[in-house]
Amino acid sequence: MEKDILFKNETYIFSYRVGGILLQDGKILLQKPQNDDYAIIGGHVAAMETTEQTLKREFEEEIKTKIEVDNLMAVGEIFFPWGDRPCHQICLYYRIRLCDPKAIPLSGIFHGYDELGNERIDLDFCWVPLEDLKDGVKVYPVELIPHILSNENEVFHFVSNQL
């Protein structure tokens, strides 16, 4: 059985996560939980699983599509509140591409879900024009967006402290 690299104690939470940056036709595919901001699609890495395996598994589970993983784009050290505890998260972000571009809608919004523990989280998956990111559409983590828009090939390291 797979076990997420997600540790919780009475004081804090530690999370090891991976995210996929899918760009197509001047748009980025993002997830949006109900009553929350947009976020990069991805999930927690399972013990003894590579980050590439994680991304492929997450995209198959959440939106029923196969992807190819291209290059590492960014490494984030992210500190944020998770419920009543602080979370320290390490997240690797990769540029990815669809194996079959016809496998999912290439515009608009479509629905999927994720599971965390035994809880189902309904998600909307949205193609957001990159121009909208320039105009201030909020995407988590905000520190990553300028790097995505710059289209640089160098790996970007950032720290996001939301505590």
PAZAPA-4460 file (N, C-alpha, C; in steps of 0.05 Angstrom, whole numbers, plus 32768, in hexadecimal, padded with zeros to 4 digits):
% residues 163
    n_x    n_y    n_z   ca_x   ca_y   ca_z    c_x    c_y    c_z   seq   type   mol
   8011   7FE8   8000   8000   8000   8000   8012   8019   8000     1      M     A
   800B   802D   7FF0   801A   8045   7FEF   8015   8056   8007     2      E     A
   802B   8063   8010   8029   8074   8028   8035   808F   8020     3      K     A
   8024   80A4   8021   802D   80BF   801B   8043   80C8   802E     4      D     A
   8056   80D7   8024   806A   80E3   8035   805D   80FD   8040     5      I     A
   804E   80F9   8055   803F   810E   8063   803F   8107   8080     6      L     A
   804D   8116   8090   8050   8111   80AC   8042   8126   80BC     7      F     A
   8032   811D   80D0   8024   812F   80E1   802A   8128   80FE     8      K     A
   802F   813D   810E   8030   8139   812B   8020   814F   8138     9      N     A
   8021   8152   8152   8011   8166   8160   801A   8182   815A    10      E     A
   8033   8186   8151   803E   81A0   814D   803E   81AA   8130    11      T     A
   8043   8199   811D   8046   81A1   8101   8040   818A   80EE    12      Y     A
   8040   8191   80D4   803C   817D   80BE   8053   8181   80AB    13      I     A
   805D   816A   80A0   8071   816B   808B   8065   815D   8073    14      F     A
   8068   8169   805B   805C   815F   8042   8071   815F   802C    15      S     A
   8073   8149   801D   8084   8147   8005   8071   8144   7FEE    16      Y     A
   8071   8158   7FDC   805D   8159   7FC7   806B   815E   7FAC    17      R     A
   805C   8159   7F96   8065   815E   7F7B   804E   816A   7F6C    18      V     A
   8055   817D   7F59   8041   818A   7F49   8048   818A   7F2C    19      G     A
   8034   8189   7F1B   8038   8189   7EFE   802E   81A3   7EF1    20      G     A
   8040   81AF   7EE1   803A   81C7   7ED2   8033   81BF   7EB6    21      I     A
   8019   81C1   7EAF   8010   81B9   7E95   8007   81D2   7E86    22      L     A
   8017   81DA   7E72   8011   81F1   7E61   800A   81E8   7E45    23      L     A
   7FF5   81F5   7E3B   7FEC   81EE   7E20   7FDC   8205   7E14    24      Q     A
   7FE3   820D   7DFC   7FD5   8223   7DEE   7FD2   823C   7DFF    25      D     A
   7FE7   8244   7E0D   7FE6   825D   7E1C   7FD6   825B   7E36    26      G     A
   7FD0   8242   7E3F   7FC1   823E   7E57   7FD0   822B   7E6A    27      K     A
   7FC9   822B   7E83   7FD3   8218   7E97   7FBC   8209   7EA3    28      I     A
   7FBF   81EF   7EA8   7FAB   81E0   7EB5   7FAF   81E1   7ED3    29      L     A
   7F9B   81EA   7EE1   7F9C   81ED   7EFE   7F85   81DE   7F0C    30      L     A
   7F89   81D8   7F25   7F73   81CD   7F35   7F68   81E2   7F47    31      Q     A
   7F4E   81DF   7F4E   7F42   81F3   7F60   7F2E   81E4   7F72    32      K     A
   7F37   81E0   7F8B   7F24   81D5   7F9E   7F0E   81EA   7FA3    33      P     A
   7EF7   81E0   7FAC   7EE1   81F3   7FB1   7EE9   8206   7FC7    34      Q     A
   7EE2   8220   7FC4   7EE8   8235   7FD7   7F06   8238   7FDD    35      N     A
   7F16   8235   7FC8   7F33   8238   7FCC   7F3F   8244   7FB3    36      D     A
   7F59   824B   7FB4   7F67   8256   7F9C   7F6F   8240   7F89    37      D     A
   7F77   8248   7F71   7F82   8235   7F5E   7F9D   822A   7F69    38      Y     A
   7FA4   8212   7F61   7FBD   8205   7F69   7FC8   81F4   7F52    39      A     A
   7FE1   81EF   7F54   7FEE   81DD   7F41   7FE5   81C0   7F47    40      I     A
   7FDF   81B1   7F33   7FD6   8195   7F36   7FED   8184   7F3F    41      I     A
   7FE8   8172   7F52   7FFD   8160   7F5B   7FF3   8151   7F74    42      G     A
   8006   8148   7F83   7FFF   8139   7F9B   8017   8130   7FAB    43      G     A
   8012   8122   7FC1   8027   8119   7FD3   8036   8101   7FC7    44      H     A
   8050   8102   7FCA   8061   80EC   7FC1   805D   80D5   7FD5    45      V     A
   805A   80BD   7FCA   8058   80A5   7FDC   8074   809B   7FE1    46      A     A
   8077   808E   7FF8   8091   8082   7FFF   809A   806F   7FE9    47      A     A
   80B3   8071   7FE1   80C0   8060   7FCD   80B5   8065   7FB1    48      M     A
   80A9   807C   7FAC   809F   8084   7F92   80AF   809C   7F89    49      E     A
   80B6   809D   7F6F   80C4   80B4   7F65   80B0   80CA   7F60    50      T     A
   80BA   80E3   7F5E   80A8   80F9   7F59   809A   80F7   7F3E    51      T     A
   80A8   80EB   7F2A   809D   80E7   7F10   8086   80D3   7F12    52      E     A
   808A   80BD   7F21   8074   80AA   7F25   805C   80B6   7F33    53      Q     A
   8062   80C8   7F46   804C   80D5   7F55   803C   80E6   7F42    54      T     A
   8049   80F6   7F32   8039   8108   7F1F   8028   80F7   7F0C    55      L     A
   8033   80E2   7F01   8024   80D1   7EEF   800C   80C5   7EFD    56      K     A
   8010   80BB   7F16   7FFA   80AF   7F25   7FE5   80C4   7F2C    57      R     A
   7FED   80DC   7F35   7FDA   80F0   7F3D   7FC9   80F9   7F25    58      E     A
   7FD4   80FD   7F0E   7FC5   8105   7EF6   7FB1   80EF   7EEE    59      F     A
   7FBA   80D6   7EF0   7FA8   80C0   7EE9   7F91   80BE   7EFE    60      E     A
   7F97   80C2   7F17   7F82   80C0   7F2C   7F6F   80D8   7F2B    61      E     A
   7F79   80F0   7F27   7F69   8107   7F2A   7F5A   810F   7F10    62      E     A
   7F67   810C   7EF9   7F59   8114   7EE0   7F59   80FF   7ECB    63      I     A
   7F61   80E7   7ED3   7F5F   80CF   7EC1   7F6E   80D4   7EA6    64      K     A
   7F86   80DF   7EA8   7F96   80E2   7E90   7FB4   80DC   7E95    65      T     A
   7FC1   80D3   7E80   7FDE   80CD   7E82   7FEE   80E5   7E7A    66      K     A
   8005   80E9   7E88   8017   80FF   7E82   8033   80F4   7E7E    67      I     A
   8044   8105   7E72   8060   8101   7E72   806D   8118   7E82    68      E     A
   8081   8111   7E91   808F   8125   7EA1   80A8   812F   7E92    69      V     A
   80AA   8149   7E8F   80C1   8154   7E80   80D7   815C   7E94    70      D     A
   80D9   8175   7E9B   80EF   817E   7EAB   80E6   818B   7EC6    71      N     A
   80F9   8189   7ED9   80F4   8197   7EF3   80F5   81B5   7EEE    72      L     A
   80E0   81C3   7EF7   80DE   81E0   7EF4   80E5   81EF   7F0E    73      M     A
   80DC   81E4   7F24   80DF   81F3   7F3D   80DF   81E1   7F56    74      A     A
   80EB   81EB   7F6B   80EB   81DE   7F85   80E0   81F3   7F99    75      V     A
   80CB   81EB   7FA7   80C0   81FE   7FBA   80C1   81F3   7FD7    76      G     A
   80C9   8205   7FE9   80C8   8200   8005   80B1   8212   800F    77      E     A
   809B   8205   8017   8082   8213   801C   8079   820F   8039    78      I     A
   8073   8225   8046   806A   8224   8062   804E   8231   8063    79      F     A
   803A   8221   806C   801F   822B   806C   800F   821E   8082    80      F     A
   7FF8   822A   808A   7FE8   821E   809F   7FD8   8206   8093    81      P     A
   7FD8   81F0   80A1   7FC8   81D9   8099   7FB6   81D4   80B1    82      W     A
   7F9E   81DD   80AF   7F8C   81DB   80C6   7F97   81ED   80DC    83      G     A
   7F9C   81E1   80F4   7FA6   81F0   810A   7FC4   81ED   810F    84      D     A
   7FD2   81E1   80FB   7FEF   81DC   80FD   7FFE   81E8   80E5    85      R     A
   8017   81EF   80EA   8027   81F8   80D3   8030   81E0   80C3    86      P     A
   8032   81E3   80A9   803C   81CE   8097   8055   81D8   8089    87      C     A
   8069   81C6   8088   8082   81CA   807A   8081   81B7   8062    88      H     A
   807F   81C2   804A   807C   81B2   8032   8094   81B6   801F    89      Q     A
   809E   81A1   8014   80B1   81A2   7FFE   80A2   8198   7FE6    90      I     A
   80A3   81A9   7FD1   8094   81A2   7FB8   80A7   81A5   7FA0    91      C     A
   80A7   8191   7F8F   80B6   8192   7F75   80A1   8197   7F5F    92      L     A
   80A7   81A9   7F4D   8094   81B0   7F37   80A1   81A9   7F1D    93      Y     A
   8093   8199   7F0D   809D   8191   7EF3   808C   819B   7EDC    94      Y     A
   8098   81A1   7EC5   8089   81A5   7EAD   8080   818A   7EA3    95      R     A
   8067   8188   7E9B   805C   816E   7E92   804D   8173   7E78    96      I     A
   8046   815D   7E6A   8035   815F   7E52   8023   8146   7E51    97      R     A
   800D   814A   7E43   7FF9   8135   7E40   8003   8120   7E2C    98      L     A
   7FFF   8106   7E33   8005   80F1   7E1F   7FF1   80F2   7E08    99      C     A
   7FD8   80F7   7E0E   7FC3   80F9   7DFA   7FB4   8113   7DFF   100      D     A
   7FB9   8128   7DEF   7FAC   8142   7DF3   7F8E   8141   7DF1   101      P     A
   7F83   812C   7DE7   7F65   812A   7DE4   7F59   811C   7DFC   102      K     A
   7F69   8114   7E10   7F60   8105   7E27   7F50   8115   7E3B   103      A     A
   7F55   8130   7E3B   7F46   8141   7E4D   7F3D   815A   7E3D   104      I     A
   7F29   8168   7E47   7F21   8181   7E39   7F39   8195   7E39   105      P     A
   7F3D   81A3   7E24   7F53   81B6   7E21   7F4A   81D3   7E25   106      L     A
   7F32   81D6   7E30   7F29   81F1   7E37   7F14   81EE   7E4D   107      S     A
   7F0E   8204   7E5A   7EF8   8204   7E6D   7EFF   81F6   7E87   108      G     A
   7EEA   81EB   7E94   7EED   81DF   7EAE   7EE2   81C2   7EAC   109      I     A
   7EF0   81B0   7EB9   7EE6   8195   7EBC   7EEB   818B   7ED9   110      F     A
   7EDE   8176   7EE1   7EDE   816E   7EFD   7EED   8155   7F02   111      H     A
   7EF8   8153   7F1B   7F06   813C   7F24   7F06   813D   7F43   112      G     A
   7F16   812C   7F4E   7F18   812C   7F6B   7F33   8121   7F74   113      Y     A
   7F39   8126   7F8D   7F51   811C   7F9A   7F49   810F   7FB4   114      D     A
   7F5A   8100   7FC0   7F55   80F5   7FDA   7F6D   80FA   7FEC   115      E     A
   7F68   8103   8004   7F7D   8108   8018   7F74   80F9   8031   116      L     A
   7F83   80E5   8038   7F7A   80D3   804E   7F61   80C5   8044   117      G     A
   7F4B   80C6   8052   7F32   80BA   8049   7F1E   80CF   8040   118      N     A
   7F28   80E7   803B   7F16   80FD   8033   7F18   8102   8015   119      E     A
   7F01   8104   8009   7EFF   810B   7FEC   7EFD   8129   7FE9   120      R     A
   7F0E   8134   7FD7   7F0E   8151   7FD2   7F06   8155   7FB5   121      I     A
   7EEF   8161   7FB0   7EE6   8166   7F95   7EF6   817E   7F8A   122      D     A
   7EFF   817B   7F71   7F10   818F   7F64   7F04   8197   7F49   123      L     A
   7F08   81B0   7F42   7F04   81B9   7F27   7F1F   81BC   7F1A   124      D     A
   7F21   81B3   7F02   7F3A   81B6   7EF3   7F35   81CB   7EDD   125      F     A
   7F45   81E0   7EDC   7F3F   81F7   7ECC   7F57   81FE   7EBA   126      C     A
   7F52   8203   7EA1   7F66   820F   7E8F   7F65   822D   7E93   127      W     A
   7F7A   8238   7E9D   7F7B   8255   7EA3   7F8F   8261   7E90   128      V     A
   7F87   8276   7E81   7F9A   8283   7E6F   7FB1   828F   7E7F   129      P     A
   7FCA   828C   7E74   7FE1   8297   7E81   7FDE   82B5   7E85   130      L     A
   7FD0   82C3   7E73   7FCB   82E0   7E75   7FBC   82E6   7E8F   131      E     A
   7FAA   82D4   7E98   7F9B   82D8   7EB1   7FAE   82D7   7EC9   132      D     A
   7FC3   82C7   7EC7   7FD6   82C5   7EDD   7FE5   82E0   7EDF   133      L     A
   7FEB   82EC   7EC8   7FF8   8306   7EC8   7FE6   831C   7ED4   134      K     A
   7FCC   8318   7ED1   7FB8   832B   7EDA   7FB0   8327   7EF7   135      D     A
   7FBD   8314   7F05   7FB8   8311   7F22   7FA6   82FB   7F2B   136      G     A
   7F9F   82E8   7F19   7F90   82D0   7F23   7FA2   82C2   7F37   137      V     A
   7F98   82BD   7F4F   7FA8   82B1   7F64   7FAB   8293   7F61   138      K     A
   7FC4   828B   7F60   7FCB   826F   7F5D   7FE0   8268   7F73   139      V     A
   7FDB   8253   7F81   7FED   824A   7F97   8001   8236   7F8C   140      Y     A
   801B   8239   7F92   8028   824F   7FA0   802E   8267   7F8E   141      P     A
   8029   827E   7F98   802B   8297   7F88   8048   829B   7F7E   142      V     A
   805C   8292   7F8E   8078   8297   7F87   8080   8288   7F6D   143      E     A
   8071   8273   7F66   8078   8263   7F4F   806F   8270   7F34   144      L     A
   805A   8280   7F35   804D   828A   7F1D   8060   829B   7F0C   145      I     A
   8070   82AE   7F17   8082   82BD   7F06   8096   82AB   7EF6   146      P     A
   809E   8295   7F03   80B1   8283   7EF5   80A2   8274   7EDE   147      H     A
   808A   826C   7EE2   807A   825F   7ECD   8077   8272   7EB6   148      I     A
   8070   828B   7EBC   806C   829F   7EA7   8085   82A7   7E98   149      L     A
   809C   82A5   7EA6   80B6   82AD   7E99   80BF   8298   7E85   150      S     A
   80B6   8280   7E87   80BD   826A   7E75   80DB   8265   7E75   151      N     A
   80E8   826A   7E8B   8105   8264   7E8E   8109   8246   7E91   152      E     A
   8120   823C   7E89   8126   8220   7E8B   8135   8219   7EA4   153      N     A
   813F   822D   7EB3   814E   8228   7ECB   813C   8220   7EE2   154      E     A
   8145   820D   7EF2   8135   8204   7F09   8134   821B   7F1D   155      V     A
   811C   8221   7F27   8116   8237   7F38   8112   822D   7F55   156      F     A
   811F   8238   7F68   811B   8231   7F84   810D   8249   7F92   157      H     A
   80F8   8243   7FA1   80EA   8258   7FB0   80E1   824F   7FCB   158      F     A
   80DD   8263   7FDD   80D3   825E   7FF8   80B9   826E   7FFA   159      V     A
   80A4   8261   8003   808A   826E   8006   8082   826A   8023   160      S     A
   8081   8281   8031   807A   8280   804E   805F   828D   8052   161      N     A
   804B   827D   8056   8030   8287   805A   8027   8286   8077   162      Q     A
   803A   8281   8089   8033   827F   80A6   8032   829B   80B2   163      L     A
***
